[in-house]
Amino acid sequence: QVQLVESGGGLVQAGGSLRLSCTASGSIFSINAMGWYRQAPGKQRELVASITNGGSTNYADSVTDRFTISRDNAKNAVYLQINSLKLEDTAVYYCNLKVYYSPGNPYNYWGQGTQVTVSS
């Protein structure tokens, strides 16, 4: 079974920084994408950033100039560097793995979520 383990969440003042980490274990097909989603109270889960095994990245418009996603293929790990935190960044952040067993039809794996809280 594939498992995703997250770390790095916490309480940070507005304007501060945080780095989230996620490591996947188990048998993982080489064609995949890893990323981060977040869900705030009363809102739907939304994509924050993703990165393919080839290094192509995708960011939500609201975080493009503040968040940076990276990965280590050898470790099956993905990281999210969060800078200039805003109050609206407060949410539960979930690590995501999309495995493309079939083209255009990925299978999703999820981490347990880590809380990021931004204070004024």
N, C-alpha and C positions, 0 to 999 in steps of 0.2 A: 504494500500500500504506500502511496506517495503521501508524505507528511510535510507541512510547511510550519516552521517555527519562527516566530517574530520576536523582536526586542527593540527597545529604544524609545518607547513612548514615555510620556511624563507631563509634568506641569512646567510651563515656560512662560515668561513674561512676553508681552507683545514686543516685537522687534528682535527677539532672540532667535536662536537656532536649535535644531534638533536633527539627529540622524537615526533613521529607522533601518533595521536590518532584517532580512528574512533568508533562511537557509532551507532548501528543499532536500529531502532524503528519499531514497527508494529508486526504482528504475524509471528514469525520465528519458523520453524520446528526444532526440537531438533537435528536432524542429519544434520550437516552442517560443513563447513569449512570457515574460514575467513582469509583474507590475503591481501597482498600488491603487486601491479604491478607498473611498472614505464615505462614511454615513453619519450625518449630524441628526440630532433629534428632530423628528417630524419631516425629514427629507429622505429622498430616495438615495440609494447607493450610487455613487458616481465615480467614473474613472478619473484618477489623478495623473498618473503617468504609467507608461509601459515601455518595455524594451525587448526586442527580439534577440534570438541567439546570435544573429548577425550584427547586432548593435544599433539597429534602427529604433529611434525613440519617438514617442508621442506624448504630448502634454495637454492637459486641460488649459483653456485660455486664461483662466484665473491664476494659474501657478507657473506659467512658462518662464517668467523672469525671476522667480524666487526658488523654485524646486529643481533639483537635479537628480536624475535617476541613473544608476550604473549597475553593472553586474559582473560577476566573476564566474565564467562558465565552468572552470575547473572545480569550483566549490559549490556550484548550483546555488549561488547566492545572489540576491538583489538588494540594493541599498537605495535609500531616498534621503538626500540631504535637503533639509528644509531651512531656509533662511528668511529673515524679515517676517517672522510669524505675525499673523493678524488674528483678531478675535474670531473671525469667521472661519478660520482654519480648524477650530475646535471640532473634533469628530473622532469616531472610532476608525482607525485605518486598518485595512485588510490587505494582506499579501495575496496575490493571485498568480496562478500558473495556468497558462493555456497550452495544452499539448495538441499538436496538429497530427493526430493519427491519420486523418483524412483531410485533403485540401479543402479549406473553407469551412470546416466543421470541427472546431477545437473542443476538447474536453477540459472543463474547468476544475481546478483544485483551489481550495481556500485555506488561509490561515485562520487562527482563532480571533484575530483582531487585537489591536493595541490602542489604548486611549491616548489621544493628544489633547491637552487642555491648555489654552492660551489665556493668560490673565492680563488685565490692564495695569 
